[in-house]
Amino acid sequence: MSAAGAGGPAGRDGPFGHGGLAGHLDGFVRAVRGAGIPVGISQAVDAAEILTVVDLLDREQLRHGLAAVLLQRAAQRPAYDVLFDLWWPLGDRPAGEPDADPDGDGPVGATLDLPDGGVDLAGLLRDRLARLLLDGDEEALRRFAREAVDRLGRATPSPSGQSFFGYRVMRALSPDTLVAQLVAGLLGDGERGGLAEQVARQAVRERLAAFRAAVEAEVRRRAAAERGRDAVAKHAVRPLADQVDFLRAQAADLAELRRTVAPLARRLAVRLSARRRLGREGRLDFRKTIRASLGTGGVPVVTHHRPRKVHKPELVVLCDVSGSVAGFSHFTLMLTQALREHFSGVRAFAFVDSTDEVTRFFRPGADVVDAVARIGREADVVGFDGHSDYGTALAVFAERWPAAVGPKTSLLVLGDGRTNHRPPGLPVLAGLVRRARSAHWLNPEPRRLWGSGDSAADRYGEVIDMVECRTAAQLADFVTTL
């Protein structure tokens, strides 16, 4: 089997290195696991079995076959595809030999091998790209992307080797400016406007996105050939949504985080649900117990109990919404909104250097983004200079809402514990913890930073259960062990 046929990378030790195909697959599985996708031993065995049942000459069949046994969620697919393209790239061709033209008109670059006298290389490639986009042949588009990167993506050689950049290709070809031409080509003599044009524009957008992805994959492939797959994978693979640091979350990550929040909220509600102190069963049912004892001579061998009623717990959330934890506060307010469905009473309080109740902004069906914006405009959370003051915020909360925390209340504090060197208000917090049924503090900073600089997290941790919660995965662990 050739390297090109298997889609495997060529190298000095053969297409798959010292370990052959099995060793290459093992490296790929390790890379997938390193990207945060959980892959167990049984899944790795299934992946090896896939190699015996799929056509290794069909790269896309191999891609989908391995994905079927290695992935559990659709959100894992983008990271998987990046790694697959690194470990199973398109087969290499000899240097200087252009790819075959799928239309049968000769090599892709054949018409471009002209003297340098005024030849518009980018223009010729751009015309070729327009034809391929109209045809919609994904395989031909991927091979053209390789040719475009080879011809237009080269940077000035450096002592470390030749570098390639996708932005140079996209700047030279400017594919986004072809939209009107492509839409007209897809519609032909058909009527403009209406559903037909919308479908055509959507098809053009999808094909342009596929071309961009192909260019990026080719640049990564060439970088991997220079620096190694592992080095490129560390920077090429974006973290999964549940591993994105809340303090660095981008707008694109928030949609996936919203989908992560709902099941976590349900699990957290179950873990924090109020339980009676009398154990797993309710109060003794005296009448049933005596009646049952008549069969044993009046000895109550078996006792009967009334069913225990499990009530939805009450929850009070204290959330730091200062600028230093803006990403975390956005996520935690999403969590607060989701928790409203599972608790009998949820009261949300936001603070910076003062505290205000913001429960009114989280009515059923409210948009979290809108709620966060309204908190910034309407909530009375800034009392002095707008810098975090936990001591004052806790004191204001305890003074204005003294009955908010009681024996049936679960208290959840969300913030980094950085006080700007102001009094932390430990006695007030200790009093709230004593009154609450349970109390936990979720901190978005790494544990190693607690107590550094103006952080009072280590001191707060002496009076309340302080938990590092930088990602959705860590929140899931907290809920599991609660």
C-alpha positions as CSV (number, residue, x, y, z in Angstrom):
1,M,0.0,0.0,0.0
2,S,1.4,3.4,-0.9
3,A,1.6,6.4,1.2
4,A,-0.6,8.3,-1.2
5,G,-3.2,5.6,-1.3
6,A,-3.5,5.3,2.5
7,G,-3.5,9.0,2.9
8,G,-0.5,8.7,5.3
9,P,2.4,11.0,5.6
10,A,5.7,10.0,4.0
11,G,8.9,10.2,5.9
12,R,12.4,8.9,6.1
13,D,11.1,5.7,7.8
14,G,8.4,5.0,5.4
15,P,4.8,6.3,5.2
16,F,4.0,5.5,8.9
17,G,7.4,5.7,10.6
18,H,9.0,3.0,12.8
19,G,5.7,1.6,14.1
20,G,3.9,1.1,10.8
21,L,0.2,1.6,10.4
22,A,-0.6,0.5,14.0
23,G,2.0,2.9,15.5
24,H,0.7,5.7,13.3
25,L,-2.9,5.1,14.5
26,D,-1.6,5.0,18.1
27,G,0.0,8.4,17.7
28,F,-3.3,9.7,16.2
29,V,-5.4,8.4,19.0
30,R,-3.0,9.9,21.5
31,A,-3.2,13.3,19.8
32,V,-7.0,13.1,19.9
33,R,-6.9,12.3,23.6
34,G,-4.5,15.1,24.1
35,A,-6.9,17.5,22.5
36,G,-9.4,16.8,25.4
37,I,-11.5,14.2,23.6
38,P,-11.9,11.3,26.0
39,V,-10.8,8.1,24.2
40,G,-10.8,4.8,26.2
41,I,-9.0,1.6,25.5
42,S,-12.1,0.0,24.0
43,Q,-12.5,2.9,21.6
44,A,-8.8,2.6,20.6
45,V,-9.3,-1.1,19.8
46,D,-12.4,-0.2,17.8
47,A,-10.3,2.3,15.8
48,A,-7.8,-0.4,15.0
49,E,-10.7,-2.6,13.8
50,I,-11.9,0.2,11.6
51,L,-8.7,0.0,9.6
52,T,-9.6,-3.6,8.7
53,V,-13.1,-2.8,7.4
54,V,-12.8,0.5,5.6
55,D,-11.2,1.2,2.2
56,L,-7.9,2.8,3.1
57,L,-7.7,4.2,-0.4
58,D,-10.8,6.3,0.4
59,R,-9.6,9.0,2.7
60,E,-13.0,10.4,3.6
61,Q,-14.3,6.9,4.4
62,L,-11.4,6.5,6.8
63,R,-12.1,9.9,8.3
64,H,-15.8,9.1,9.0
65,G,-15.0,5.6,10.2
66,L,-12.5,6.7,12.8
67,A,-14.8,9.6,13.9
68,A,-17.7,7.1,14.4
69,V,-15.7,5.2,17.1
70,L,-13.6,8.0,18.7
71,L,-16.1,10.8,19.1
72,Q,-19.1,11.2,21.4
73,R,-20.3,14.7,20.7
74,A,-20.6,16.8,17.5
75,A,-18.7,19.6,19.3
76,Q,-15.6,17.4,19.2
77,R,-15.6,17.1,15.4
78,P,-13.7,20.4,14.4
79,A,-10.7,19.4,16.6
80,Y,-10.9,15.9,15.3
81,D,-10.8,17.0,11.7
82,V,-7.8,19.2,12.2
83,L,-5.9,16.3,13.8
84,F,-7.0,13.9,11.1
85,D,-5.7,16.2,8.4
86,L,-2.4,16.4,10.2
87,W,-2.0,12.6,10.7
88,W,-3.7,11.5,7.4
89,P,-3.0,14.2,4.9
90,L,-3.5,13.9,1.1
91,G,-0.8,11.8,-0.4
92,D,2.3,13.7,-1.3
93,R,3.4,14.1,-5.0
94,P,6.9,14.6,-6.3
95,A,8.1,18.2,-6.1
96,G,7.2,20.2,-9.2
97,E,4.6,17.7,-10.4
98,P,1.1,19.4,-10.6
99,D,-2.0,17.6,-9.5
100,A,-4.2,16.2,-12.2
101,D,-7.1,18.3,-13.5
102,P,-10.4,16.6,-12.5
103,D,-11.9,17.9,-15.7
104,G,-9.4,16.0,-17.8
105,D,-7.9,19.1,-19.3
106,G,-4.4,18.4,-18.0
107,P,-2.6,19.4,-14.8
108,V,-4.1,22.2,-12.7
109,G,-1.1,24.4,-13.2
110,A,-0.3,23.4,-16.8
111,T,-1.5,26.6,-18.3
112,L,0.4,28.6,-15.8
113,D,3.8,27.4,-16.7
114,L,4.5,30.4,-19.0
115,P,7.4,32.8,-19.3
116,D,7.6,35.4,-16.6
117,G,6.8,38.2,-19.1
118,G,3.7,39.8,-17.6
119,V,1.9,36.6,-16.6
120,D,-0.8,37.3,-14.1
121,L,-0.4,34.1,-12.0
122,A,-3.0,35.2,-9.3
123,G,-5.5,36.1,-12.0
124,L,-5.2,32.7,-13.7
125,L,-5.5,30.9,-10.4
126,R,-8.5,33.0,-9.5
127,D,-10.3,32.1,-12.8
128,R,-9.5,28.4,-12.1
129,L,-10.9,28.8,-8.5
130,A,-14.2,30.3,-9.9
131,R,-14.7,27.3,-12.2
132,L,-14.0,24.8,-9.4
133,L,-16.4,26.6,-7.0
134,L,-19.1,26.5,-9.7
135,D,-18.5,22.8,-10.1
136,G,-18.7,22.1,-6.4
137,D,-16.2,19.2,-6.5
138,E,-14.8,19.1,-3.0
139,E,-11.9,16.8,-3.8
140,A,-10.8,19.0,-6.8
141,L,-11.1,22.1,-4.5
142,R,-8.8,20.5,-2.0
143,R,-6.2,19.7,-4.6
144,F,-6.4,23.2,-6.0
145,A,-5.8,24.5,-2.5
146,R,-2.6,22.6,-2.4
147,E,-1.5,24.1,-5.7
148,A,-2.5,27.6,-4.6
149,V,-0.6,27.4,-1.3
150,D,2.5,26.1,-3.2
151,R,2.4,29.0,-5.7
152,L,1.0,31.9,-3.7
153,G,1.5,31.0,0.0
154,R,5.3,30.9,0.1
155,A,7.1,33.4,2.3
156,T,10.8,34.5,2.0
157,P,12.9,31.5,2.9
158,S,14.6,31.6,6.3
159,P,17.4,29.6,7.8
160,S,14.9,27.4,9.4
161,G,13.2,26.5,6.2
162,Q,10.4,27.5,3.8
163,S,7.2,28.9,5.4
164,F,3.7,29.0,4.0
165,F,0.8,31.3,5.0
166,G,-2.9,31.0,4.2
167,Y,-3.5,34.7,4.4
168,R,-1.2,35.2,1.4
169,V,-3.3,32.9,-0.7
170,M,-6.6,34.4,0.4
171,R,-5.3,37.9,-0.2
172,A,-4.0,37.1,-3.7
173,L,-7.2,35.2,-4.8
174,S,-9.8,37.3,-2.9
175,P,-12.4,34.6,-3.2
176,D,-15.1,36.7,-1.3
177,T,-15.2,39.0,-4.3
178,L,-16.4,36.2,-6.5
179,V,-19.8,35.8,-4.7
180,A,-21.9,37.7,-7.2
181,Q,-20.2,36.0,-10.2
182,L,-20.7,32.5,-8.6
183,V,-24.4,33.2,-7.7
184,A,-25.1,34.3,-11.3
185,G,-23.3,31.2,-12.6
186,L,-25.4,28.9,-10.3
187,L,-28.7,30.6,-11.2
188,G,-27.9,30.6,-15.0
189,D,-30.9,32.0,-16.8
190,G,-33.1,31.5,-13.8
191,E,-35.1,34.2,-12.0
192,R,-33.2,36.4,-9.6
193,G,-34.4,36.9,-6.0
194,G,-36.5,34.7,-4.0
195,L,-35.7,31.2,-2.6
196,A,-33.6,30.2,-5.6
197,E,-31.1,33.0,-5.0
198,Q,-31.0,32.4,-1.3
199,V,-30.2,28.7,-1.9
200,A,-27.5,29.7,-4.4
201,R,-25.9,32.2,-2.0
202,Q,-25.9,29.6,0.8
203,A,-24.2,27.1,-1.6
204,V,-21.5,29.7,-2.5
205,R,-20.9,30.5,1.2
206,E,-20.4,26.8,2.0
207,R,-18.0,26.2,-0.9
208,L,-16.0,29.3,0.0
209,A,-15.8,28.0,3.6
210,A,-14.6,24.6,2.3
211,F,-11.9,26.3,0.2
212,R,-10.7,28.3,3.2
213,A,-10.6,25.2,5.3
214,A,-8.6,23.3,2.6
215,V,-6.1,26.2,2.5
216,E,-5.6,26.1,6.2
217,A,-5.3,22.4,6.3
218,E,-2.6,22.5,3.6
219,V,-0.6,25.2,5.4
220,R,-0.8,23.0,8.6
221,R,0.3,20.0,6.6
222,R,3.4,21.8,5.3
223,A,4.2,23.2,8.8
224,A,3.9,19.7,10.2
225,A,6.4,18.4,7.6
226,E,8.8,21.1,8.8
227,R,8.3,21.2,12.6
228,G,6.5,17.9,13.3
229,R,2.8,17.0,13.8
230,D,2.8,17.3,17.6
231,A,4.2,20.8,17.6
232,V,1.7,22.0,15.1
233,A,-1.2,20.3,16.8
234,K,-0.6,22.2,20.0
235,H,-1.4,25.5,18.3
236,A,-3.8,24.4,15.5
237,V,-6.4,22.7,17.6
238,R,-8.8,25.0,19.5
239,P,-9.8,23.9,23.0
240,L,-13.2,22.2,23.3
241,A,-16.0,24.4,24.6
242,D,-15.9,22.7,28.0
243,Q,-12.1,23.4,28.3
244,V,-12.2,27.0,27.3
245,D,-11.0,29.2,30.1
246,F,-14.0,31.4,31.2
247,L,-11.8,34.4,31.6
248,R,-10.6,34.1,28.0
249,A,-13.9,32.9,26.3
250,Q,-14.7,34.5,23.0
251,A,-18.2,35.2,21.6
252,A,-18.0,32.1,19.4
253,D,-17.5,29.9,22.6
254,L,-20.5,31.2,24.4
255,A,-23.1,29.5,22.2
256,E,-21.5,26.1,22.9
257,L,-21.2,27.0,26.6
258,R,-24.9,27.7,26.7
259,R,-25.6,24.1,25.5
260,T,-23.2,22.9,28.2
261,V,-24.9,24.8,31.0
262,A,-28.3,23.2,30.9
263,P,-27.3,19.6,31.8
264,L,-24.9,20.9,34.4
265,A,-27.7,23.0,36.0
266,R,-29.9,19.9,36.3
267,R,-27.1,17.9,37.9
268,L,-26.3,20.7,40.3
269,A,-29.9,21.0,41.3
270,V,-30.1,17.3,42.2
271,R,-26.8,17.5,44.2
272,L,-28.0,20.5,46.2
273,S,-31.6,19.3,46.7
274,A,-32.8,19.6,50.2
275,R,-32.9,16.3,52.2
276,R,-34.5,15.7,55.5
277,R,-32.1,14.8,58.4
278,L,-34.1,11.7,59.2
279,G,-32.2,9.7,56.6
280,R,-33.4,8.0,53.4
281,E,-36.9,7.4,54.6
282,G,-39.5,9.7,56.1
283,R,-41.1,9.8,59.5
284,L,-42.3,6.5,61.1
285,D,-45.9,5.5,60.1
286,F,-47.0,4.3,63.6
287,R,-50.4,2.9,62.5
288,K,-49.0,0.8,59.6
289,T,-46.1,-0.5,61.9
290,I,-48.5,-1.6,64.6
291,R,-50.8,-3.2,62.1
292,A,-48.0,-5.2,60.6
293,S,-46.7,-6.3,64.0
294,L,-50.0,-8.2,64.7
295,G,-48.6,-11.0,62.4
296,T,-45.5,-11.3,64.6
297,G,-47.1,-11.4,68.0
298,G,-47.1,-7.6,68.5
299,V,-43.4,-7.4,67.9
300,P,-42.6,-4.6,65.3
301,V,-40.1,-6.6,63.3
302,V,-40.7,-4.5,60.2
303,T,-41.2,-0.7,60.5
304,H,-43.1,1.4,58.0
305,H,-42.3,5.0,57.1
306,R,-44.1,7.7,55.3
307,P,-42.6,8.6,51.9
308,R,-39.9,11.3,52.2
309,K,-40.8,14.5,50.3
310,V,-37.8,15.9,48.4
311,H,-38.3,19.6,48.0
312,K,-36.6,21.8,45.4
313,P,-33.9,23.7,47.3
314,E,-33.6,27.5,47.6
315,L,-30.5,29.0,46.0
316,V,-28.8,32.4,46.5
317,V,-26.1,33.3,44.0
318,L,-23.6,36.1,44.7
319,C,-21.8,37.0,41.5
320,D,-18.8,39.3,41.0
321,V,-19.5,41.2,37.7
322,S,-16.4,43.4,37.7
323,G,-14.3,43.8,34.5
324,S,-11.6,41.4,35.6
325,V,-14.0,38.5,35.6
326,A,-16.3,39.6,32.8
327,G,-16.1,36.3,30.9
328,F,-16.7,34.2,34.0
329,S,-19.6,36.3,35.2
330,H,-21.3,36.0,31.8
331,F,-21.0,32.2,32.1
332,T,-22.2,32.1,35.8
333,L,-25.2,34.3,35.0
334,M,-26.1,31.8,32.2
335,L,-25.8,29.1,34.9
336,T,-28.1,31.2,37.2
337,Q,-30.7,31.5,34.4
338,A,-30.6,27.7,33.9
339,L,-30.9,26.9,37.6
340,R,-34.1,28.8,37.9
341,E,-35.9,25.9,36.3
342,H,-34.7,23.5,39.0
343,F,-34.9,25.4,42.3
344,S,-38.0,26.6,44.1
345,G,-36.5,29.9,44.7
346,V,-33.4,31.4,43.0
347,R,-32.2,34.9,44.1
348,A,-29.3,36.4,42.2
349,F,-27.2,39.2,43.5
350,A,-24.4,41.0,41.6
351,F,-21.7,43.1,43.0
352,V,-18.6,45.2,42.3
353,D,-18.0,47.5,45.2
354,S,-21.7,47.4,46.2
355,T,-24.4,44.8,45.9
356,D,-27.8,44.8,44.2
357,E,-30.4,42.0,43.6
358,V,-30.6,41.2,39.9
359,T,-33.2,38.4,40.0
360,R,-35.6,40.6,38.1
361,F,-33.4,40.4,35.0
362,F,-33.6,36.6,34.8
363,R,-37.3,36.1,34.2
364,P,-38.3,32.9,32.4
365,G,-37.3,33.1,28.7
366,A,-35.0,36.1,29.2
367,D,-31.9,36.4,27.0
368,V,-28.8,36.1,29.0
369,V,-26.9,38.6,26.8
370,D,-29.6,41.1,27.3
371,A,-29.7,40.4,31.0
372,V,-26.0,41.0,31.4
373,A,-26.3,44.3,29.5
374,R,-29.2,45.4,31.7
375,I,-27.2,44.6,34.8
376,G,-24.4,46.9,33.6
377,R,-26.9,49.7,32.9
378,E,-29.5,49.4,35.6
379,A,-28.2,47.5,38.6
380,D,-26.7,49.4,41.5
381,V,-23.5,47.5,41.8
382,V,-21.0,50.4,41.8
383,G,-21.0,52.4,45.0
384,F,-17.6,54.2,44.9
385,D,-15.0,53.7,42.2
386,G,-16.0,50.6,40.3
387,H,-13.2,48.4,41.6
388,S,-13.9,45.1,43.3
389,D,-14.5,45.5,47.1
390,Y,-15.6,42.2,48.5
391,G,-15.8,43.4,52.1
392,T,-18.1,46.2,51.3
393,A,-20.2,44.2,48.9
394,L,-20.7,41.4,51.5
395,A,-21.6,43.9,54.2
396,V,-24.2,45.6,51.9
397,F,-25.7,42.2,51.1
398,A,-25.9,41.2,54.8
399,E,-27.4,44.5,55.8
400,R,-30.0,44.9,53.0
401,W,-31.1,41.3,52.7
402,P,-30.6,39.7,56.2
403,A,-33.2,37.0,55.6
404,A,-32.0,35.9,52.1
405,V,-29.8,33.1,53.5
406,G,-31.4,30.6,55.9
407,P,-31.3,27.0,57.0
408,K,-32.9,25.8,53.6
409,T,-30.6,28.0,51.4
410,S,-27.7,26.9,49.3
411,L,-25.2,29.8,48.9
412,L,-23.1,30.0,45.8
413,V,-20.4,32.7,45.6
414,L,-18.8,33.3,42.2
415,G,-15.7,35.4,41.8
416,D,-11.9,35.6,41.9
417,G,-11.6,36.9,45.4
418,R,-9.4,39.8,44.4
419,T,-10.1,42.6,46.8
420,N,-7.8,45.4,45.6
421,H,-6.1,45.2,49.0
422,R,-9.3,46.2,50.7
423,P,-10.8,44.5,53.8
424,P,-12.1,41.1,52.7
425,G,-15.1,41.0,55.1
426,L,-14.3,37.5,56.4
427,P,-16.6,37.7,59.5
428,V,-19.6,38.6,57.4
429,L,-18.9,35.7,55.0
430,A,-18.5,33.3,57.9
431,G,-21.9,34.4,59.3
432,L,-23.6,33.7,56.0
433,V,-21.9,30.3,55.7
434,R,-23.1,29.4,59.2
435,R,-26.7,30.3,58.4
436,A,-26.8,28.5,55.0
437,R,-27.6,24.8,54.6
438,S,-24.6,24.6,52.2
439,A,-22.1,27.1,50.8
440,H,-19.6,26.9,48.0
441,W,-17.3,29.4,46.2
442,L,-16.4,28.9,42.6
443,N,-13.1,30.7,41.6
444,P,-12.1,31.1,38.0
445,E,-8.4,31.6,38.8
446,P,-5.9,28.8,39.0
447,R,-5.3,27.6,42.5
448,R,-1.6,28.5,42.3
449,L,-2.6,32.2,42.2
450,W,-4.8,32.1,45.2
451,G,-3.3,34.4,47.8
452,S,-1.0,36.2,45.4
453,G,-1.1,39.9,45.0
454,D,-4.5,41.3,46.2
455,S,-6.1,37.8,46.1
456,A,-7.8,36.8,49.4
457,A,-9.0,33.5,48.0
458,D,-6.8,31.5,50.4
459,R,-8.3,33.4,53.4
460,Y,-11.8,32.9,52.1
461,G,-11.1,29.3,51.6
462,E,-10.7,29.0,55.4
463,V,-14.4,29.8,56.0
464,I,-16.1,28.5,52.8
465,D,-15.5,25.6,50.4
466,M,-13.4,27.2,47.7
467,V,-13.3,25.4,44.3
468,E,-11.2,26.1,41.3
469,C,-13.6,26.5,38.4
470,R,-11.9,27.8,35.3
471,T,-13.7,25.7,32.7
472,A,-17.0,23.9,32.2
473,A,-15.2,20.6,32.6
474,Q,-14.1,21.7,36.1
475,L,-17.6,22.7,36.9
476,A,-18.8,19.3,35.8
477,D,-16.2,17.7,38.2
478,F,-17.4,19.9,41.0
479,V,-21.0,18.9,40.4
480,T,-20.0,15.2,40.3
481,T,-18.1,15.3,43.6
482,L,-20.5,17.5,45.4
